[in-house]
């Protein structure tokens, strides 16, 4: 395809991982598989042939894509077709996607707490990215259930430590997902210095991986934090708010788009004059 192993790995994974995949010596995560095949302009089945683990990764990759776009009902349909998942990390991945989708569709946070706790009990996954994500979502559950910041903080503090001990470059989407939830928690807990530190790290991480995932949420929170500290919409806060609007429009994030647009109107910035709404 014209790529060296180093060129194919750049910004996605390591050269050693590419070498291992070419020898069918390992199965890539769904995130890496999706990014490699996109770079090659190929389908996953054209890159890796083989066993049931690869087929499962392909289904998980499709479920990940649906999760990224908040298409939870379709995601659950994909997961319903999956069976015989024996590999521990794939089990954790499957359970995380299923629990997360059901949580946001039903808003049943007690069931979600049980689901995420199951992931933490799986063998050989104590420091996997999905255990970190499950720990993070336990914090999210307690915030959404009864705004219990003390219980939420117990989990979010663990997440921050676990992230330092993990190679996040292997899972860029989940890493950015974790940064988004951490920054929101520390903002609600009025820990402004931690919020800015996490947001700066997250934005640099997104730039490193050439992705816009969650950038709208990062910039919106940055704007809100500056505004709250200053007690008004400063020029700096307004610029971050405008960036949030721009990326929310690009990412089709209707929630952030609506919030940003409302505040932009409040400070007399008419976005209709800056962007063509219909082409």
N, C-alpha and C positions, 0 to 999 in steps of 0.2 A: 504493500500500500504506500510505500515511499517514506515510512516513518522508521527511524531507529528506535530501539528500546528506550533510550533516554528522551528522545523527542516525544514519543507516545506517552511516557510517564509524566512529562513536565506539567506541573500544576494539578496533577491528579493523584499520583501515587509514586512509588519508588521504582527505579530500574529493576531492582531485584524482584519486586512483585510481578512486573511485566514478564520477566524471564521465567518465573515460576508458572505463570499462567500459560505461557507458550508451551511449556513442557507438560501441561495438564497436571501439575504437581499441587495445585491449590485451587480453591474456588473463590472468586472475588466477592466482596460485599456487593449488594445490589446497587449502591450508590456509585462505586467505582466501575462496575460493569456498565451502567447506564452512560457514564461519562466517557469511557473508552470507546464504546460503540458509536456514540455521537461523534466523537472526533474522527473515527474511521469511516463514518457514513455507512455503517453496517447495522445489521440486526444482531442481537445477542447470540442467536443460534449459529450465526456465521463466524463468530469469534471463538466460541468454546463449544465443542461437542461433548456429548458424554452422558453422565449418570444423572440420577434423580436429583442430586444436590444442585446441579446446574439448572435443571428445570424449575426447582423450587426458587432459586435465586432470581430467575427470570420473572416468575410470578410476584415475588416480593418486590422486584424492581418496578413492575407495573403498579403494584399497590403503593409504593413510595411516591410515584408520580401523581397518583390520585390524591394521596395525602397532602402533597405539596400544594395542590389546587383545591383543597378542602372538599373534595368529592367523596364524602364518607360513605354514602350509600353504595356507590359503584365499587369503592374499595372493599367493602364487606362482601360484595358479590364475588370479587376475585379471591378473597380469602376463603370463602365457602367452598371453592373448588379445589382447595389444597388439602392434601392428606399425607400421612406417613412422614411427618417431619421429625427426624431423629437427631439431627445435629443441634447441640445446645444453643449456639448463637442464632441459628435460624429459628429455633423455637422462641427465643427471646424476642427476635425481630417480629415474628408473626404475632405474638401475644401483645407486643407494644402497639403495633398498628391497629389490631382489633380493639384493644381496650381504649385507645385514644379516640378511634372513630365512634365507638359506642358511647363514650363519655360525652362527646360534643353533640351527638344526635339526641341523647336522652336526658342529659344533664343529671344523671344519676351518679353522684360523686362517691357514694358509699360503695357501689359496685366497682367503680373505677379504682378506688383505694385497694379493694381486694385483688383486682386484676394486676395492678402494678406491683403489689406485694408478692404475687405469684412469680413474677419475673425475677425478683430479688432472691427467690428461693431455688431457682434453677441451678443445676450443677455447672461448674466451670464457666460461669458468666459474671462472677463477682465484680470484675472491673471492665466488663464489656461496655461498649457505647450504649447498648440498650438498657443495661442496668443503671447507667448514669441518667439516661433519659427517663427511665421509670422513677428514679429517685426525684428527679426534677418535677415530674408530673404529680407525684404525691404532694409536693409543696403546692402545686397549682390547685390540686383538689381541695386542700384545706383553706386556701384563699377563697375559692369559689363557693365552697360549702357554707362557711360561716365567718369568712374573713379572719381566720385564726392565724395571725402573723407569727405567733410564737411557735406553733406546730409547723407552719410552713417554713419558718427559718431553720428549724432543725434539719430539714431536708435540703434546702437551698445552700446552706453552709457546707454540707457534704458534697454537693454537686461541684461547687467551686474548687474544692480540694481534689476531687476525682478527675476533673478536667485537666488539671496540671499534670497528672500522672498518665495521661492518655494521649496517643498520637491522633490529634483531631484532624490532621490533614487527610486521613483516610476516610473521614465522614464529614465533609464540609457542610452539607445541609443540616445534619443533626447538631453539629457544633454551633452553627448560627442560630438554630432553634433554641439551644441551651442558653446562649448569650442573650437572646431576646427575653426569655423567661426570667433569667437572673436579673437583668437590668430592670424589668418591670417590678419584680419583688422588692429590690433594694430601693426603688423609687417610692413604692408604697410604704416602705419602712423608714423613709426620710434619711437614707444614707447616701446623700448626694455625691460625696467624693467617690464612693464605690460605683455609683451609677455611671459617672463620667469615665472612670477607668475602664469599666466593662464595655461601654459603648465605643470608646476609642479602639480597644482591642478588637471588638467585633467588626467595626468598619474596615480596619486594616486587614483582618482575616478575609472578609468578603472581597476586598480589592485584590488580595493575593490570589484568590481562587476565581477571579473574574466572574463573579456572580452578583446578582442584585437581590437575592433572597433576603428578606427581612430588613433591607436597607431603609425602606419607608418607615418601618416601626422604630428603627434606631434613630433616624433623623427627627421623627415626631417626638420621641421621648427626650431627645437632646433639646429640642425647642421648648418643650414643656418645662424641663428642669431649669433652663436659663430664665424663662419667663417667671417661674415661681420664685427663683432667687432674687430677681430684680423687681418683682412686683408689677411688671408691665411687659408688653411686647417690645423688646429692644430690637435694634436693627439685626443683631446677631441671631436672636431667637426667630425673627421673621424669616431670615434667610434659610435657617434650618427647617422651618415650617414649609417653606416653598419647595425645598428639596424633598421633604416628606411627601408632599402632594405629588410631585413629579414622579417619584419612584412608586408611589401607591397606584398612580394611573398606569404606569408601565407594568407593574406586577398584578394588576387587576385586584388589588386589595381594597374592596369597597368600604370596609370598616374604617381603615386609616384614612382613606380618601375623603370620606364624609366628615370625619373629625377635622382633618386639616383644612378642608374647604370652608367649613363653618368658621374656624378661627381666622382664616385669610379674609373672609368677608367682614369679620369683626374689626380687622385692622385696615379695612378699605383697600385690599388688594383684589382686583377683579381678575380672576384666573381666566375668564373667557377672552380677555384681551391678550393674554400671554400664550394661550394654547388654542389651537383650532379644535373645537369639540367634535366636529364631523367633517370628514374629508370627502 
